[in-house]
Amino acid sequence: MVKLMICFALCQFCWRRMRRTSWRQRAFPVATFAGDMTHLISILILLLKMYATKSCSGISLKTQELYAIVFLARYLDLFTDFISIYNTVMKLIFIASSLAIVWCMRLHPTVRRSYDKVLDTFRHYFLVAACFILALLVNEKFGFQEIFWAFSIYMEAVAILPQLVLLQRSGNVDNLTSHYVFFLGAYRALYILNWIYRYFTYTHFNRWIAFNAGLVQTALYADFFYYYYISWRNNAKLRLPA
């Protein structure tokens, strides 16, 4: 309930700000806000699943650890830059929620018993190493925060892989897990709209790393989106091919 109240308060805050701007100024914040709220919904669904069922069955701990690394690396600017209250609050929510999920799956006396180590065997540390090397080689500016920002972008693009592999191995996917993965993928797809808008309206577009990584991330979800749509259309439980 507290998280839902926070989400509602953020919605009201952003809506009041957007009403004071022109339609051209609104376009980017609206798309950003939609992506942020979609991402937040995915987190709330996952927390609801763990709270209501006391289970993390079907959830990859490897993916959750990768997302925790993503947010910790990306939001190092919390200590150096202030953009807005909304921006700061959202960053803190994403960091805190990702760490809370990892804690529950590893240490919660009830939830951790349902974690399936047999199926969740993706060697995610290879992804961490590869993304960090790529960030050292391809970045917008060779600096401490810029390298870790690029690393977080590359890492987020592939962080879902352990989760998708786990779902394919298990075959059947419960509703809450399928909704969680869908909204997690939809959030990044919405952010692509931001970058397209910025490309056509900004004189110097300099977010090619985020744009290309977002395309890769969305493409990884394509197969899941297809089967999610089929299950929704047929009002049936989601089943993925092994």
Secondary structure, 3 states (H helix, E strand, C coil): CHHHHHHHHHHHHHHHHHHCCCHHHHHHHHHHHHHHHHHHHHHHHHHHHHHHHCCCCCCCHHHHHHHHHHHHHHHHHHHCCCCCHHHHHHHHHHHHHHHHHHHHHHHCCCHHHHCCCCCCCCCHHHHHHHHHHHHHHCCCCCCHHHHHHHHHHHHHHHCCHHHHHHHHHHCECCHHHHHHHHHHHHHHHHHHHHHHHHHHHCCCCCCHHHHHHHHHHHHHHHHHHHHHHHHHHCCCCCECCC
